[in-house]
Amino acid sequence: MLRQLLTTILLLSSVAIIHGVPIQQPFMAPEDHGDIWALCSNPSTHLLRGYQQGVSISPDMPRTGEPIDVQVKGHLASDVTGGLVKIQLNIMNMIKINKDLDLCSVLRSDVMHADCPIKAGDVTLNAKAFIPKELPKLPLKGNVQITDQNGATVTCIALDFKLQ
């Protein structure tokens, strides 16, 4: 069950398959966010800068027993050849999850179907997963930070929601 929860969280943190995007758009402001997520730490230092209206999560509120799709369009400042996905979550403020995962392994997972390196430039990130109905419908809060091979923050996502 922990693996299923971590897969769902990784999906929401928007690491995924990379495709070129030819047209640059205005970037998201630090105050831009969705109902269940926001950028954390200092977004101006993130290597991945999302475009305005460039984040899509469907459905808007994750539900057990249903698929979830995440798409992020943005600009990656430098090549990412490796790194970590650092997960720090609290479930009901009682259960703490602290886990570091290899970024390239996450990209190669069934949810992502991608590989390293991720080239600098305009990118579209896509991911899709099924949220098992067995997951408890509990409040979840925490951060998922993705760092590159040098320890620089690619992105940091703060999550705060209850599975429906």
Secondary structure, 3 states (H helix, E strand, C coil): CHHHHHHHHHHHCCCCEEEECCCCCCECCCCCCCCCEEECCCHHHCCEEEEEEEEEEECCCCCCCEEEEEEEEEEECCCECCEEEEEEEEECCCEEEEEEEEHHHHHCCCCCCCCCCECCEEEEEEEEEEECCCCCCCEEEEEEEEEECCCCEEEEEEEEEECC
